[in-house]
Amino acid sequence: MKGREHHGISCAKQDHPPAAPGVVGLLKNTDYSIDFSEVSESKKEGDTVQVKCKEVTNEGKIFWIAPVKQHRRVPIDYDFEPGTAVVGTIQDIRAFHDGVGVFVRIAPGLDALCFAPSDLEIEIGVKVSIRIQSVDGAKEKYMPPRVKGRILRVI
């Protein structure tokens, strides 16, 4: 299975799209695209996806990789300035060497990195209000800009 190409069908959950006939596995967005775009930006449930087996863990989990990585066809449209307050949804929470980072989706394909506030209970899927602190433009046309913010409150 490892290294062979398969045609799979995209499944409903965006982080677990392709499945070779009868075999379900995980296709991470980073193994699908070169520009941080998500599988769900170009594929919908039921679409065919070309995948290769990247890894099978000792527990039997299968990880897929796209043999030809995709990229966003339309640049991300954003108009955020430092100091602007926006509402977004927490997509991920990760530990860094200097604190806990919270990725907040503020526009399709665009997350702002915020440090986790010590005075608020947060979790993935929760809506929050953030204040944009900085926006560093994208280095390439289809890449998202780097946005940093501060979580103001849980909505």
C-alpha positions as CSV (number, residue, x, y, z in Angstrom):
1,M,0.0,0.0,0.0
2,K,2.7,2.5,0.9
3,G,3.9,4.6,-2.0
4,R,1.2,3.3,-4.5
5,E,-1.2,5.8,-5.9
6,H,-4.9,5.4,-5.2
7,H,-8.1,7.2,-6.3
8,G,-10.2,8.0,-3.3
9,I,-13.5,9.7,-2.5
10,S,-13.5,12.8,-0.4
11,C,-15.4,12.3,2.8
12,A,-17.4,14.8,4.9
13,K,-14.9,15.9,7.5
14,Q,-12.4,18.3,5.9
15,D,-9.4,17.0,7.8
16,H,-10.1,13.3,6.9
17,P,-11.0,13.5,3.2
18,P,-9.7,10.7,0.9
19,A,-10.4,7.0,1.2
20,A,-9.1,4.4,-1.2
21,P,-11.8,1.9,-1.9
22,G,-12.8,0.5,1.5
23,V,-9.8,2.1,3.2
24,V,-10.1,5.3,5.3
25,G,-7.1,7.4,6.2
26,L,-6.1,11.0,7.0
27,L,-5.0,13.5,4.4
28,K,-3.5,16.5,6.3
29,N,-3.9,19.9,4.6
30,T,-0.1,20.2,4.6
31,D,0.2,16.9,2.6
32,Y,-2.4,18.2,0.1
33,S,-1.3,21.8,-0.7
34,I,1.8,23.9,-0.9
35,D,0.2,27.1,0.3
36,F,-1.7,26.2,3.5
37,S,-5.0,25.9,1.6
38,E,-7.4,23.3,2.9
39,V,-8.6,20.3,1.1
40,S,-12.2,21.7,1.5
41,E,-11.2,24.8,-0.6
42,S,-10.9,22.7,-3.8
43,K,-12.7,19.4,-3.0
44,K,-16.2,18.7,-1.7
45,E,-17.7,15.6,-0.3
46,G,-17.9,12.9,-3.0
47,D,-15.1,14.3,-5.2
48,T,-12.3,12.0,-6.4
49,V,-8.9,12.7,-4.9
50,Q,-5.6,11.2,-6.1
51,V,-3.5,10.0,-3.1
52,K,-0.5,7.9,-2.1
53,C,0.0,6.1,1.2
54,K,2.5,8.1,3.2
55,E,2.5,6.1,6.4
56,V,0.7,3.3,8.2
57,T,1.3,3.6,12.0
58,N,1.7,0.6,14.4
59,E,-1.9,1.3,15.5
60,G,-3.1,0.9,11.9
61,K,-3.8,4.6,11.1
62,I,-3.2,5.4,7.5
63,F,-1.8,8.8,6.4
64,W,-2.2,9.9,2.8
65,I,-0.3,12.4,0.7
66,A,-1.2,14.0,-2.6
67,P,1.3,13.0,-5.3
68,V,0.8,16.4,-6.9
69,K,0.3,19.1,-4.3
70,Q,-2.4,21.7,-5.0
71,H,-2.4,25.4,-4.5
72,R,-5.0,28.1,-4.1
73,R,-6.4,29.3,-7.5
74,V,-7.7,32.6,-6.2
75,P,-5.7,34.8,-3.8
76,I,-7.1,35.2,-0.3
77,D,-9.1,38.5,-0.1
78,Y,-8.4,40.3,3.2
79,D,-8.6,43.8,4.5
80,F,-7.4,43.8,8.0
81,E,-5.5,46.6,9.7
82,P,-3.8,46.6,13.1
83,G,-6.2,47.8,15.8
84,T,-9.3,46.3,14.0
85,A,-11.5,44.1,16.1
86,V,-12.9,41.0,14.3
87,V,-14.8,37.9,15.2
88,G,-13.4,34.5,14.4
89,T,-13.6,30.8,15.3
90,I,-10.8,28.9,17.1
91,Q,-9.4,26.3,14.7
92,D,-6.4,25.0,16.7
93,I,-4.6,25.3,19.9
94,R,-0.9,24.5,20.1
95,A,1.9,24.6,22.6
96,F,5.0,26.7,21.7
97,H,8.2,27.2,23.6
98,D,7.0,30.6,24.9
99,G,3.3,29.9,25.5
100,V,0.2,28.5,24.0
101,G,-0.8,29.6,20.5
102,V,-4.4,29.9,19.4
103,F,-5.3,29.9,15.7
104,V,-8.4,31.9,15.0
105,R,-10.1,31.7,11.6
106,I,-11.0,35.3,10.7
107,A,-11.7,34.8,6.9
108,P,-11.8,31.8,4.6
109,G,-8.3,30.4,4.4
110,L,-6.9,33.0,6.9
111,D,-6.1,32.3,10.5
112,A,-4.7,34.8,13.1
113,L,-2.2,33.6,15.6
114,C,-3.0,34.7,19.2
115,F,-1.5,33.7,22.5
116,A,-4.0,32.0,24.8
117,P,-5.2,34.4,27.5
118,S,-4.9,33.1,31.0
119,D,-8.2,34.6,32.1
120,L,-10.4,33.0,29.5
121,E,-11.6,29.4,29.0
122,I,-11.1,28.6,25.3
123,E,-11.5,25.5,23.1
124,I,-11.6,24.6,19.4
125,G,-14.8,25.6,17.7
126,V,-15.5,28.6,20.0
127,K,-16.2,32.0,18.6
128,V,-14.0,34.8,19.9
129,S,-13.4,38.5,19.4
130,I,-9.8,39.4,18.6
131,R,-7.9,42.7,18.0
132,I,-5.5,42.5,15.1
133,Q,-2.0,43.5,16.2
134,S,0.0,43.0,13.0
135,V,-0.5,41.9,9.4
136,D,2.6,40.9,7.4
137,G,1.7,40.7,3.7
138,A,2.0,37.4,1.9
139,K,5.4,36.7,0.4
140,E,3.7,35.0,-2.6
141,K,0.5,35.8,-4.4
142,Y,-1.5,32.8,-3.2
143,M,-0.1,32.5,0.3
144,P,-2.0,33.9,3.3
145,P,-0.6,36.9,5.1
146,R,0.7,36.4,8.6
147,V,-1.7,37.9,11.1
148,K,-1.2,38.2,14.8
149,G,-3.9,39.2,17.2
150,R,-5.0,39.3,20.8
151,I,-8.1,37.5,22.1
152,L,-10.4,40.0,23.7
153,R,-13.4,37.8,24.8
154,V,-15.3,34.6,24.1
155,I,-18.6,35.1,22.3
